[in-house]
Amino acid sequence: MSLDTFQFPQYHKHYLKIHSYEVDFNQKLTVTALFNHLQEVAWEHAHMLGYGWEHLLQKDWFWVLSRVEVEIFRLPGWTEPVTLITWPRGVDGVFALRDFEIYDQQGKQIIAATSSWLVLSVKTRRPVRAEWLSEFDFANRSALGRNASKLLEQNNQPKFTETITVRVGDIDMNQHVNNVRYIDWAYNTLEANHFKHYYPSRVAVNFNAEGKGDDKLIVNRFQSEQSDSFVEINHSESGKNLCRLMFSWQKI
């Protein structure tokens, strides 16, 4: 596929080369590094379009990632050059939608993703409706053909449980837990041997509430009959859910 069809301003292209600090022991891009790239290119494009972090801050608003879903056909390896493309896909109620695709050097799509974002008021921490985005000339393209999934609460017994405390290195510039930290905590509930045989072919994440410094959190991992892994991260005292995640696994 020719990547020349993806033109600014509807699309934004970002060229990457996978670094050694972004791969695991299989020399493949880690899921946390992937999500960091998705988040950063989203910020970058929003800034170029005039509604980035500093633009919203002038209105006492800020962006928050609410849901994201990724399908992985192949994880790129160490030193591999890839092209990350992103575009805003429109508005659905309070959600602003943004999609992503990653292509290898041969122009083959290896990763596709969709995300749903909220704009929150700095003062009230409540959503601001996103009609102000509707004037943009959105691209008529959907990476997954759907919006990111809403994940349901798990009611069976967890296969793994641990308690963690939010530390200063977990907090981002919006003064809450960086969203990629939840993915990292969930990913690390599985043993290294698992990743010698499987890679995540699908990852879905719902960010449901803010985590703050010194919060104590409970991380529970559940397994489905289809061998999917579900992770819930809850506040240990209130029981409030902060994040739900789902991993589908594919044999390497």
Order of alpha helices (4+ residues) and beta strands (2+ residues): beta-alpha-alpha-beta-beta-beta-beta-beta-beta-alpha-alpha-beta-beta-beta-beta
